[in-house]
Amino acid sequence: GRDNIDLLSADIADKTAKKEEKDAELAKRKSDQEELATDLQTTETHFQKEQAVYEASEADLSKAISSLDNAIKAMEKSKPASASLMSIRESVERSLALADIMNLISEPKHKAVSAFLQTGTTVDPVDPTYKYHSHGIIETLDKLLTDFRAEKTQLGDDWAVAKKTFENTITDLSKKMDENKQAMDELKTDVETLTGDIAKNREELVDAEAVLKDDQLYLKDLTEQCE
């Protein structure tokens, strides 16, 4: 009778409190999951953008290195053809533009190279004056080629570090999301179990109270009959 009702009431109160705690934790974890998902998406987007920037820079440097290397080899020939000089000027000018952006060449040297390339197409390559000036220009281009190669190496090294950081961050966020989802699934199961237990206990409580009420009425009637 009364003891059973008290036990059921206490059990309902205990399980209701536990369910409320788990509901609150589940809500918190849902919020955390949304934040983690946002962080993951932001990181992945940033990673893709940075990778695109790296690949573009690496391509520019590779092209500049190839162009300069070919230009130097052509200029070092004893008799570069006029058409070759035109090609040299175009490729070197593109490399100089990149060097300007990267601050790898001073303005006087840039102007000297450009001026030489402009006049080089109208001067006989076998002319001693051409050879004299071309020697200094080749030295400048050699230095620039070395700088470009160093920049490309540094770019690759920096990207390797940045890429590793991005990958580690993505892995860490993904792991946290997986662990949080597992915890959420367990909480949902717990809440469902508690909800079922509470509903069952309430049914038993209603039945117990009805039985107690019937017993009390029976005792009352029996007492009245005995009087």
ABEGO torsion letter per residue (X at the ends): XAAAAAAAAAAAAAAAAAAAAAAAAAAAAAAAAAAAAAAAAAAAAAAAAAAAAAAAAAAAAAAAAAAAAAAAAAAABABBBAAAAAAAAAAAAAAAAAAAAAGABBAAAAAAAAAAAAAAAABBAABAAAAAAAAAAAAAAAAAAAAAAAAAAAAAAAAAAAAAAAAAAAAAAAAAAAAAAAAAAAAAAAAAAAAAAAAAAAAAAAAAAAAAAAAAAAAAAAAAAAX
